Amino acid sequence: MSEQALQISNARLIDPDSRLDGHHELYISDGRIVGIGQPPPGFSAQRRIDAGGLIACPGLVDLSTRLGGIEPELGAAVAGGVTSLACPPDTKPPLDEPGLVERLVRRSATLGLARVYPIGALTQQLGGERLAEMNSLARAGCIAFSQARNPVVDTQLLLRAMQYAATFGYAVRLRPQDRFLARDGVAHDGEVASRLGLAGIPVAAETVAIATALQLAAHTGVRLHLSRLSSAAGVALIRAARQSGVQVSCDIAIHHLHLSEMDIGFFDSNARFDPPLRSVSDRNALRAAVRDGLAAICSDHTPVDADGKQLPFADALPGATGLELLLPLTLHWAAQEKLPLSLALARITCDPAAILGIEAGSLAVGRAADLCLFDPDESWRVTPESLRSQGKNTPFLGQEMCGRVRITLVGGRVVFSA
């Protein structure tokens, strides 16, 4: 067998995709899984990893990771067990030209850390006025098309974009928020915003945009993904659309499963998000949507430097670092909901992989050996020093997390070890 042959011993293997959960030996060669339980004929391991006390699962798959600096953020990804991630197109400059996409793909491949899957711009410069060259962007490596946070106000243009995407089998990803209803808003339009004197964003800003997108998706037959839902009413619309046959998937940011408008506290800019943290009842509905499999979980990793957060709440940049917290926060959610570990891991492995249409999120024989080995019981404190991301911005600073990644493999190579 190959000199890269590797044997992982004594781990509890959990693969939601193949409903595997048990203690089995795992055999890897040439970057792929070649055996579970029993080695293939002639296998001889050049390296053995004793993973006693650890859980081995597919490498995590993240649906939305913003890369400020590519190297530190991909380092943060593998430190968090994330081996595949989708990069939204609102980079600087936006991913609306094939050369920019090719450069991102080449640079990330050279680093040899997490696998990067670019999402191309739906319109030129994300301006919402002229369609981007989707065919050229797809050939350069884009797996879907999006406006990121930038809305397409012209619904006729959005219709044409969906028609074009449907014709070629491309997926369209939208962040549903009506620009006019959300204008100048910085927090959920509720009691906390009123008490603090903050401009509110009503739930209708989300539901109006969702309703429009669903109508156009039903008309065109496009594969539609709606990113980072924040409301119970939004979840209800997706549920009804799925039942009526619309090809729509969705995700929810991990912080929205744990936090609500109450966590803004006294103008804590680390709790400034887009979409905003909403009511407790909204948060509970989001939890139910993930529990039921209606939605996957994403990190919504958005590193913001200190200058962008050390501002009054309304002026602070929205977003939080999320890659290194995705696993422990998912485990915490599952523990609170008393859910099986395999179900929780599905929401951050095989479910997002299926949405992206990539070969990831599985430990099946023949698949790429992208793995996350973690200690489910190890506690650690979230501090700026404990985070590898350039962004130290998170409302979870100072809190204890349970569950820590010990080893991450990509293509059978150890890319992180703690």
Secondary structure, 3 states (H helix, E strand, C coil): CCCCCEEEECCEEEEHHHCEEEECCEEEECCEEEEECCCCCCCCCCEEEECCCCEEEECEEECCECCCCHHHHHHHHHHCCEEEEEECCCCCCCCCCHHHHHHHHHHHHHHCCCEEEEEEECEHHHCCCCECCHHHHHHHCCCEEECCCCCCCCHHHHHHHHHHHHHHCCEEEECCCCCCCCCCCCEECCHHHHHHCCCEECHHHHHHHHHHHHHHHHHHCCEEEECCCCCHHHHHHHHHHHHCCCCEEEEEEHHHHCCCHHHHCCCCHHHCCCCCCCCHHHHHHHHHHHHCCCCEEECCECCCCHHHHCCCCCCCCCCECCCCCHHHHHHHHHHHHCCCHHHHHHCCCHHHHHHHCCCCCCCCCCCECCEEEEEEEEEEECCHHHCCCCCCCCCCCCCEEEEEEEEEEECCEEEEEC
